[in-house]
Amino acid sequence: MPKKLMAHSTKITFGIFVIILGVLMYARQVGIIAPDFPIWPVVLISFGVFLVAGEMSK
């Protein structure tokens, strides 16, 4: 895989990670998600899924 394409997919993965984190934090703040819901495990799992999906699509 060309280096430029690999860097691009890393930026996309990081961008999706940040979006998911922001949506979860906002949903928690407005009361959609219970305040005691553990967000970090969900964020880490989703980040891992995106990384694995990106590797499998190569």
N, C-alpha and C positions, 0 to 999 in steps of 0.2 A: 504494500500500500504506500502510495507517495506520502512523503512527510507532511505536505500541506493539507492533504485530506485527513490525515490522522489528527493534526492539530485542530482542524475544523470540528471533527466529531467530539473532541475533548471539550471544546468550548460549548457545543450544543449540550453535551451531558451536564456540564457545570451549570449552564443556564437553566436547564430543566430542574436540576436540583434546587437552585435558588428559588425558582417559581413555586415548586412544591412546598418548600420551607415557608415562603411568604404566605401562600394560601392557607396552610395549616395554622400559622400564627394568627392570621386575620380571623379565620373561622373560630379559633379559640377565644379571641378577644371579643367578638360579637356574640358569642354564646352558642354557636352552632355545634362546637365541640366542647364537651365538659371540661372545666378548668383543671380537673385532676387527670385528664387523659394524657398518657405519656407520648409526647410528640417525637422525641429523638429516636426511639426504635423504629417508628414508621418512616422517618426521614432517612435513616441509615439503610433500611431495607429497600426503600425505593431507589436510593442512590446505587446500591449494589445491583438491583435489577437492571437499571439503565446501563451500568458498566458491562454487565454480562451480555445484555442484548446487543450492545454496541460491538462487543468482541465476536459474538456469534454471527453478526451480519457481514463480517469481513469475508 
